[in-house]
Amino acid sequence: MNKKILLWSITAALAGFLFGFDVVVISGADQKLQALWGSSDSFHGSVVMGMALWGTVLGAIFGGIPTNKFGRKNTLLAIGVLFAVSAIGSALANDPYIFAFARFIGGIGVGASTIAAPAYISEIAPAKDRGRLVAMYQFNIVFGIMIAYLSNYLLSDIGENAWRWMLGVEAIPAILYMLFALKLPKSPRWLLSQGKETEAREILKFIDENADVEKEISDFNSHNEKSDKTETIFLKKYRFPLILVFLIAFFNQFSGINAVLYYAPRIFEAAGLEESSALLNSIGLGVTNLVFTLLGVFLIDKLGRKTLMYVGSAAYIISLSLLSAAFFLEWTGMAVPLFLFLFIGAHAIGQGTVIWVFISEIFPNHLRASGQSFGSSTHWILAALIPSLFPFMLKAIGGGMVFLVFAGMMVLQLLFVAFMMPETKGKTLEELEDIILKK
C-alpha cells in the first residue's frame, strides 16, 4: 500500500476519533448531569443528552456545502475547531442550556465529519484498498469510543466536578488533529471538479510517481463532462443509489447502536449491575468494538461489503433476541453484558465497518458530497430520535420490548442485503458510477 496515501487516510480518519469520543464521552456524565440540574427524563433525554445529536443532523444536512465549495481538507480543519470549542464550552457550562448549546456545536462537527472524511479518503485511495482505508474512519470512531469510556472511568472519582474534566479533555485531541490536518494535500478529484487540473496533476504525481496520471485525469474528465452540474441526487436516474443510502443508514440506527453507546451504564444498571461495575463493563464494550472493527477493516476488501453485512445482520438478530429474553426473563449476573458484547461485535464487523465506505462509493463524483449528506442526515436524524426517546421507552415498555423491536428491524436489514445491496469492492469510483446507474 502507498505509504503516503495510508498516512493521509489515517490523518483524515482521525476526525472519526473525535466523532467517537464526542458521542460517547457524555455517557459518563449522563446521570450526574440529570441529578445536578434536576431534569425530567424527557428534558434530559431530548435537550441535555440529545442536543448534540441535533447538531449532528444539522452538520450532516449542510456539511456537503462546505465540502464541495471549500474542499474536503478545509472542511476537515473547520471540524477540528468545532470539536475544540464544544469541549471547552461544555466543560465550563453552568446551566443545561449553555451545556446543550456547546454540545450542539460539537454535534455539527460530528455530522460534517461523516461527509468530509470518507469523501476525502475515497477520492485519494486506489480501488483495491479503498474499503480498508475508508474503514479507518470507522476504526477511529470506535477507538475514540473506547478511549472515552476509559477516560470516563479514570476520571470518575476525582470529585463532584469530574464530569467537567470528562468533557473538557476532548479539546486536547481536537487541537492536535487540526495541526495534523494542515499537512494534508487537497483531494485531486475535488480539484479536478473545480477545474484546477494543473494542481490536481501535481498532487497525483506526488501521491504516486509511477501512476498513469494522464489516464486518471482522462477517466475523471470523461465522466465529469457527461455530468450536468445543475443535477441533484433526487432525479429519477439516481433513485436506486438514493434508496440504498437511505436504507443502510436507516437500518444502522434501528439496530439500537447509538442508544446502547449513549446509555450503556444505564442499561447495565437496569440489568442489576452496580455503578462502578457498569462503567467498567462499558470499557469492555469499547474494547470489543475496537477488536471487531479491526477485523472488519482487515476483511472488507477481501470478503466484500455484502459478506460483512450478512455476518453482522445474523449476529445482530441473535444478540438482540438474547438481550430481549434477558430482560423479559429477568436474567441476572453477566448475561446482559455478554449479550451486549455480542451485539457490539455484530455492529462493528458489519454496519460499523461498511456504512461510511458504502455511502462514499455509490454516487457520481459531482454528487458524492450531496449523496453522503443525504445518507448522513438520515443516519443522524434517527440517531437523534432513538437515543432521545430511549430513557423514556426503557421505563415505559421495558428493555425486553425495546430490544425485540430492534431485533425485528435487523431481520428486515438481512432481506435488504440479500435482495438489494450491490457489491462494490475492487472497482474504481468511475466504474461503480457506470454499474449502479444502470440498475
VEXDREN-2710 file (C-alpha; in Angstrom, 1 decimal):
% VEXDREN-2710
k/r/px/py/pz
1/MET/0.0/0.0/0.0
2/ASN/1.2/3.5/-0.8
3/LYS/2.6/4.9/2.4
4/LYS/1.7/8.5/1.6
5/ILE/-2.0/7.5/1.0
6/LEU/-2.0/5.4/4.2
7/LEU/-0.7/8.3/6.3
8/TRP/-3.1/10.9/4.8
9/SER/-6.0/8.4/5.2
10/ILE/-5.2/7.9/8.8
11/THR/-4.9/11.6/9.4
12/ALA/-8.3/12.4/7.8
13/ALA/-9.8/9.4/9.6
14/LEU/-8.8/11.0/13.0
15/ALA/-11.9/13.1/12.5
16/GLY/-13.6/9.8/13.4
17/PHE/-11.7/9.6/16.7
18/LEU/-13.2/13.0/17.7
19/PHE/-16.6/11.8/16.5
20/GLY/-16.4/8.6/18.6
21/PHE/-15.0/10.4/21.7
22/ASP/-17.6/13.2/21.5
23/VAL/-20.6/10.9/21.0
24/VAL/-19.8/8.6/23.9
25/VAL/-18.0/10.8/26.5
26/ILE/-21.4/12.2/27.6
27/SER/-22.4/8.7/28.9
28/GLY/-20.1/9.1/31.9
29/ALA/-21.8/12.4/32.9
30/ASP/-25.4/11.2/32.0
31/GLN/-26.9/10.6/35.4
32/LYS/-24.8/13.1/37.2
33/LEU/-26.0/15.9/35.0
34/GLN/-29.6/14.9/35.4
35/ALA/-29.2/15.0/39.2
36/LEU/-27.3/18.3/39.1
37/TRP/-29.9/20.2/37.2
38/GLY/-32.9/18.2/38.4
39/SER/-34.1/17.5/34.8
40/SER/-37.0/15.3/33.9
41/ASP/-36.4/12.2/31.8
42/SER/-37.9/13.9/28.7
43/PHE/-35.9/17.1/29.1
44/HIS/-32.7/15.3/30.0
45/GLY/-33.0/12.9/27.0
46/SER/-34.1/15.4/24.4
47/VAL/-32.1/18.6/25.4
48/VAL/-29.1/17.8/27.7
49/MET/-28.2/14.4/26.1
50/GLY/-29.9/14.8/22.7
51/MET/-28.9/18.3/21.6
52/ALA/-25.5/17.2/20.3
53/LEU/-27.3/14.7/18.0
54/TRP/-29.5/17.5/16.6
55/GLY/-26.3/19.4/15.9
56/THR/-25.1/16.3/14.1
57/VAL/-28.2/16.4/12.0
58/LEU/-27.5/20.0/11.0
59/GLY/-23.9/19.2/10.2
60/ALA/-25.0/16.2/8.1
61/ILE/-27.6/18.1/6.2
62/PHE/-25.4/21.1/5.3
63/GLY/-21.9/19.6/5.6
64/GLY/-21.9/18.8/1.9
65/ILE/-22.0/22.5/1.1
66/PRO/-18.5/23.5/2.5
67/THR/-17.2/20.0/1.5
68/ASN/-18.0/20.9/-2.1
69/LYS/-17.4/24.7/-2.1
70/PHE/-14.2/24.9/0.1
71/GLY/-12.9/21.4/-0.3
72/ARG/-12.5/18.3/1.8
73/LYS/-9.3/19.5/3.5
74/ASN/-10.6/22.9/4.6
75/THR/-13.8/21.4/5.9
76/LEU/-11.8/18.9/8.0
77/LEU/-9.8/21.7/9.5
78/ALA/-13.0/23.6/10.4
79/ILE/-14.4/20.4/12.0
80/GLY/-11.4/20.3/14.4
81/VAL/-12.2/23.9/15.5
82/LEU/-15.8/22.9/16.2
83/PHE/-14.8/20.0/18.4
84/ALA/-12.3/22.1/20.4
85/VAL/-14.9/24.9/21.1
86/SER/-17.5/22.3/22.1
87/ALA/-15.2/20.5/24.5
88/ILE/-14.2/23.7/26.3
89/GLY/-17.7/25.2/26.3
90/SER/-19.4/22.1/27.7
91/ALA/-16.8/21.7/30.4
92/LEU/-17.3/25.3/31.6
93/ALA/-21.2/25.3/31.3
94/ASN/-23.1/26.2/34.5
95/ASP/-26.7/25.5/33.3
96/PRO/-28.3/22.9/31.0
97/TYR/-29.0/25.4/28.1
98/ILE/-25.4/26.6/27.7
99/PHE/-24.2/23.0/28.1
100/ALA/-26.7/21.9/25.4
101/PHE/-25.5/24.7/23.0
102/ALA/-21.9/23.7/23.5
103/ARG/-22.7/20.1/22.8
104/PHE/-24.7/21.2/19.7
105/ILE/-21.6/22.8/18.2
106/GLY/-19.7/19.6/18.6
107/GLY/-22.6/17.8/17.0
108/ILE/-22.2/19.9/13.9
109/GLY/-18.6/18.8/13.7
110/VAL/-19.6/15.1/14.0
111/GLY/-22.2/15.4/11.2
112/ALA/-19.9/17.3/8.9
113/SER/-17.1/14.8/9.5
114/THR/-19.2/11.9/8.2
115/ILE/-19.2/13.6/4.8
116/ALA/-15.8/15.3/4.5
117/ALA/-13.6/12.5/5.9
118/PRO/-14.9/9.5/3.9
119/ALA/-15.2/11.6/0.8
120/TYR/-11.6/12.7/1.1
121/ILE/-10.3/9.2/1.7
122/SER/-12.3/7.5/-1.0
123/GLU/-11.1/10.1/-3.5
124/ILE/-7.3/9.6/-2.8
125/ALA/-7.5/5.8/-2.3
126/PRO/-6.8/3.2/-5.0
127/ALA/-9.8/0.9/-5.8
128/LYS/-8.1/-2.2/-4.3
129/ASP/-7.5/-0.6/-0.9
130/ARG/-10.4/1.9/-0.8
131/GLY/-12.5/-0.3/1.6
132/ARG/-10.0/-0.7/4.3
133/LEU/-8.7/3.0/4.0
134/VAL/-12.2/4.5/4.3
135/ALA/-13.0/2.0/7.1
136/MET/-10.1/3.6/9.0
137/TYR/-12.6/6.3/9.7
138/GLN/-14.8/3.8/11.5
139/PHE/-11.8/2.3/13.3
140/ASN/-11.0/5.7/14.6
141/ILE/-14.7/6.2/15.7
142/VAL/-14.5/3.1/17.8
143/PHE/-11.0/3.9/19.1
144/GLY/-12.4/7.2/20.2
145/ILE/-15.4/5.4/21.9
146/MET/-13.1/3.1/23.8
147/ILE/-10.8/6.0/24.9
148/ALA/-13.9/7.9/26.0
149/TYR/-15.1/5.0/28.1
150/LEU/-11.6/4.6/29.6
151/SER/-11.2/8.3/30.2
152/ASN/-14.6/8.5/32.0
153/TYR/-13.7/5.5/34.2
154/LEU/-10.3/7.0/35.2
155/LEU/-11.8/10.5/35.9
156/SER/-15.0/9.3/37.6
157/ASP/-13.6/9.5/41.2
158/ILE/-11.8/12.9/41.1
159/GLY/-14.7/14.8/42.7
160/GLU/-18.1/16.2/42.1
161/ASN/-16.9/18.1/39.0
162/ALA/-15.4/15.0/37.4
163/TRP/-17.9/15.4/34.5
164/ARG/-16.3/18.7/33.5
165/TRP/-12.9/17.0/33.1
166/MET/-14.5/14.1/31.2
167/LEU/-15.9/16.5/28.6
168/GLY/-13.2/19.1/28.6
169/VAL/-10.3/16.7/27.9
170/GLU/-11.6/16.3/24.3
171/ALA/-10.0/19.7/23.5
172/ILE/-6.5/18.1/23.5
173/PRO/-7.0/15.6/20.6
174/ALA/-9.1/18.3/18.7
175/ILE/-6.2/20.7/18.7
176/LEU/-3.7/18.0/17.8
177/TYR/-6.0/16.9/14.9
178/MET/-6.1/20.4/13.4
179/LEU/-2.3/20.5/13.4
180/PHE/-2.1/17.1/11.6
181/ALA/-4.8/18.1/9.1
182/LEU/-2.8/21.2/8.0
183/LYS/-0.3/18.7/6.3
184/LEU/-3.0/17.0/4.1
185/PRO/-2.9/17.6/0.4
186/LYS/-6.2/18.6/-1.3
187/SER/-8.3/15.9/-3.0
188/PRO/-7.2/15.6/-6.7
189/ARG/-10.8/14.7/-7.7
190/TRP/-12.1/17.8/-5.9
191/LEU/-9.5/19.9/-7.6
192/LEU/-10.5/18.5/-11.0
193/SER/-14.2/19.2/-10.3
194/GLN/-13.2/22.8/-9.7
195/GLY/-11.2/23.0/-13.0
196/LYS/-7.8/23.1/-11.2
197/GLU/-6.2/20.5/-13.4
198/THR/-2.6/21.6/-13.0
199/GLU/-2.8/21.5/-9.2
200/ALA/-4.5/18.1/-9.4
201/ARG/-1.8/16.7/-11.7
202/GLU/0.9/17.8/-9.3
203/ILE/-0.8/16.1/-6.3
204/LEU/-1.4/12.9/-8.3
205/LYS/2.3/12.8/-9.2
206/PHE/3.2/13.4/-5.6
207/ILE/0.9/10.6/-4.5
208/ASP/2.5/8.0/-6.9
209/GLU/5.3/8.8/-9.3
210/ASN/4.6/5.7/-11.3
211/ALA/0.9/6.2/-11.7
212/ASP/-0.6/6.9/-15.2
213/VAL/-1.7/10.4/-14.2
214/GLU/-2.9/11.4/-17.6
215/LYS/-5.2/8.3/-17.8
216/GLU/-6.6/9.1/-14.3
217/ILE/-7.4/12.6/-15.3
218/SER/-8.8/11.5/-18.6
219/ASP/-11.1/8.9/-16.9
220/PHE/-12.3/11.6/-14.4
221/ASN/-12.9/14.2/-17.1
222/SER/-14.8/11.8/-19.4
223/HIS/-17.3/11.1/-16.6
224/ASN/-17.3/14.7/-15.5
225/GLU/-18.1/16.0/-19.0
226/LYS/-21.1/13.8/-19.1
227/SER/-22.5/15.2/-15.8
228/ASP/-24.8/18.1/-15.5
229/LYS/-23.6/20.3/-12.7
230/THR/-27.2/21.5/-12.1
231/GLU/-28.3/18.0/-11.2
232/THR/-29.5/16.9/-7.8
233/ILE/-29.5/13.5/-6.2
234/PHE/-33.3/13.5/-6.3
235/LEU/-33.5/13.0/-10.1
236/LYS/-35.2/9.7/-11.2
237/LYS/-31.9/8.2/-12.5
238/TYR/-30.3/8.5/-9.1
239/ARG/-33.3/6.8/-7.3
240/PHE/-31.5/3.5/-6.8
241/PRO/-28.4/4.8/-5.1
242/LEU/-30.6/7.2/-3.1
243/ILE/-32.7/4.2/-1.8
244/LEU/-29.5/2.3/-1.0
245/VAL/-28.1/5.1/1.1
246/PHE/-31.4/5.7/2.9
247/LEU/-31.8/2.0/3.8
248/ILE/-28.3/1.4/5.0
249/ALA/-28.5/4.5/7.2
250/PHE/-32.0/3.6/8.4
251/PHE/-31.0/0.1/9.5
252/ASN/-27.8/1.3/11.1
253/GLN/-29.7/3.3/13.7
254/PHE/-32.6/0.9/14.1
255/SER/-30.2/-1.7/15.3
256/GLY/-30.2/0.5/18.5
257/ILE/-26.4/1.1/18.4
258/ASN/-26.4/4.7/19.4
259/ALA/-28.9/4.1/22.2
260/VAL/-26.6/1.4/23.6
261/LEU/-23.4/3.5/23.3
262/TYR/-25.1/6.6/24.9
263/TYR/-26.8/4.7/27.7
264/ALA/-24.5/1.7/28.3
265/PRO/-24.1/2.4/32.1
266/ARG/-27.8/2.9/32.5
267/ILE/-28.6/-0.4/30.7
268/PHE/-26.2/-2.3/32.9
269/GLU/-27.7/-0.7/36.0
270/ALA/-31.2/-1.6/34.8
271/ALA/-30.0/-5.2/34.5
272/GLY/-28.8/-5.1/38.1
273/LEU/-25.2/-4.1/38.0
274/GLU/-23.7/-1.5/40.4
275/GLU/-22.5/1.8/39.0
276/SER/-18.7/1.1/39.1
277/SER/-19.3/-2.3/37.5
278/ALA/-21.5/-0.7/34.9
279/LEU/-18.7/1.8/34.0
280/LEU/-16.1/-1.0/33.8
281/ASN/-18.3/-3.1/31.5
282/SER/-18.7/0.0/29.3
283/ILE/-14.9/-0.1/28.8
284/GLY/-15.4/-3.8/27.8
285/LEU/-17.9/-2.7/25.1
286/GLY/-15.3/-0.2/23.8
287/VAL/-12.6/-2.9/23.6
288/THR/-15.0/-5.4/21.8
289/ASN/-16.0/-2.6/19.4
290/LEU/-12.3/-1.9/18.6
291/VAL/-11.3/-5.6/18.1
292/PHE/-14.2/-6.5/15.8
293/THR/-13.8/-3.2/13.8
294/LEU/-10.1/-4.1/13.2
295/LEU/-11.3/-7.5/11.9
296/GLY/-13.8/-5.8/9.7
297/VAL/-11.2/-3.4/8.3
298/PHE/-8.9/-6.4/7.5
299/LEU/-11.7/-8.3/5.8
300/ILE/-13.7/-5.6/3.9
301/ASP/-11.5/-5.6/0.7
302/LYS/-11.1/-9.4/0.9
303/LEU/-14.6/-10.6/1.5
304/GLY/-16.5/-7.6/0.3
305/ARG/-19.2/-5.3/1.8
306/LYS/-22.1/-7.7/1.4
307/THR/-20.5/-10.6/3.2
308/LEU/-19.7/-8.5/6.2
309/MET/-23.3/-7.2/6.2
310/TYR/-24.6/-10.8/6.1
311/VAL/-22.4/-11.8/9.1
312/GLY/-23.3/-8.6/11.0
313/SER/-27.1/-9.0/10.4
314/ALA/-27.2/-12.6/11.6
315/ALA/-25.2/-11.7/14.7
316/TYR/-27.4/-8.7/15.3
317/ILE/-30.6/-10.9/15.3
318/ILE/-29.1/-13.4/17.7
319/SER/-27.7/-10.9/20.2
320/LEU/-30.7/-8.6/20.2
321/SER/-33.1/-11.6/20.7
322/LEU/-31.0/-12.7/23.6
323/LEU/-31.0/-9.2/25.1
324/SER/-34.7/-9.1/24.8
325/ALA/-35.1/-12.5/26.5
326/ALA/-32.7/-11.4/29.3
327/PHE/-34.9/-8.5/30.2
328/PHE/-38.2/-10.4/29.8
329/LEU/-37.0/-13.3/31.9
330/GLU/-35.0/-11.2/34.4
331/TRP/-31.7/-13.0/33.9
332/THR/-29.1/-11.6/36.3
333/GLY/-25.3/-11.6/36.5
334/MET/-23.2/-11.4/33.3
335/ALA/-26.0/-12.3/30.9
336/VAL/-26.7/-8.7/29.7
337/PRO/-23.0/-7.7/29.5
338/LEU/-22.2/-10.8/27.4
339/PHE/-25.1/-10.3/25.0
340/LEU/-24.2/-6.6/24.7
341/PHE/-20.6/-7.6/23.8
342/LEU/-22.0/-9.9/21.1
343/PHE/-24.2/-7.1/19.8
344/ILE/-21.3/-4.6/19.7
345/GLY/-19.2/-7.2/17.8
346/ALA/-22.1/-7.7/15.3
347/HIS/-22.3/-4.0/14.7
348/ALA/-18.5/-3.5/14.4
349/ILE/-17.8/-6.2/11.8
350/GLY/-20.9/-5.4/9.8
351/GLN/-22.7/-2.0/9.7
352/GLY/-19.9/-0.2/11.6
353/THR/-17.2/-1.1/9.1
354/VAL/-19.4/-0.9/5.9
355/ILE/-21.7/2.1/6.2
356/TRP/-19.3/5.0/5.6
357/VAL/-17.4/3.1/2.9
358/PHE/-20.6/2.2/1.1
359/ILE/-22.1/5.6/1.2
360/SER/-18.9/7.2/-0.1
361/GLU/-18.8/4.8/-3.1
362/ILE/-22.1/4.8/-4.8
363/PHE/-22.7/8.3/-6.1
364/PRO/-21.0/10.0/-9.1
365/ASN/-18.1/12.4/-8.4
366/HIS/-20.1/15.6/-8.8
367/LEU/-22.9/14.3/-6.4
368/ARG/-20.7/12.4/-3.9
369/ALA/-20.9/15.0/-1.1
370/SER/-24.6/15.6/-1.7
371/GLY/-25.3/11.8/-1.6
372/GLN/-23.2/11.4/1.6
373/SER/-25.1/14.4/3.1
374/PHE/-28.4/12.7/2.4
375/GLY/-27.2/9.4/3.9
376/SER/-25.6/11.0/6.9
377/SER/-28.7/13.1/7.5
378/THR/-30.9/10.0/7.5
379/HIS/-28.4/8.3/9.9
380/TRP/-28.2/11.3/12.3
381/ILE/-31.9/12.2/12.4
382/LEU/-32.6/8.7/13.6
383/ALA/-29.5/8.8/15.8
384/ALA/-31.1/11.9/17.5
385/LEU/-34.6/10.5/17.8
386/ILE/-33.8/7.0/19.1
387/PRO/-31.4/7.8/21.9
388/SER/-33.5/10.8/22.9
389/LEU/-36.5/8.5/23.4
390/PHE/-34.5/5.6/24.8
391/PRO/-34.7/6.5/28.6
392/PHE/-38.4/7.1/28.3
393/MET/-39.0/3.8/26.3
394/LEU/-36.8/1.8/28.7
395/LYS/-39.0/2.9/31.6
396/ALA/-42.4/2.8/29.7
397/ILE/-42.2/-0.6/27.9
398/GLY/-39.1/-2.2/29.4
399/GLY/-35.8/-3.4/27.9
400/GLY/-37.3/-6.6/26.6
401/MET/-39.7/-5.0/24.2
402/VAL/-37.2/-2.3/23.1
403/PHE/-34.6/-4.9/22.1
404/LEU/-37.3/-7.1/20.5
405/VAL/-38.2/-4.2/18.1
406/PHE/-34.5/-3.7/17.3
407/ALA/-34.2/-7.5/16.5
408/GLY/-37.2/-7.3/14.1
409/MET/-35.6/-4.4/12.3
410/MET/-32.4/-6.5/11.8
411/VAL/-34.4/-9.2/10.1
412/LEU/-35.5/-6.6/7.6
413/GLN/-31.9/-5.5/7.1
414/LEU/-30.9/-9.1/6.3
415/LEU/-33.5/-9.0/3.5
416/PHE/-32.1/-5.7/2.2
417/VAL/-28.6/-7.1/2.0
418/ALA/-29.8/-10.3/0.2
419/PHE/-32.1/-8.6/-2.4
420/MET/-30.9/-5.0/-2.9
421/MET/-27.4/-4.3/-1.9
422/PRO/-24.7/-4.4/-4.6
423/GLU/-21.1/-5.4/-4.1
424/THR/-18.7/-2.5/-4.6
425/LYS/-15.3/-3.9/-3.7
426/GLY/-12.4/-3.7/-6.1
427/LYS/-13.9/-1.2/-8.6
428/THR/-12.9/2.4/-9.2
429/LEU/-15.4/5.1/-8.4
430/GLU/-16.0/5.8/-12.1
431/GLU/-16.7/2.1/-12.7
432/LEU/-19.2/2.0/-9.9
433/GLU/-20.9/5.0/-11.3
434/ASP/-21.5/3.2/-14.6
435/ILE/-22.6/-0.1/-12.8
436/ILE/-25.0/1.4/-10.3
437/LEU/-26.7/3.9/-12.6
438/LYS/-27.6/1.1/-15.0
439/LYS/-29.7/-0.6/-12.3
END
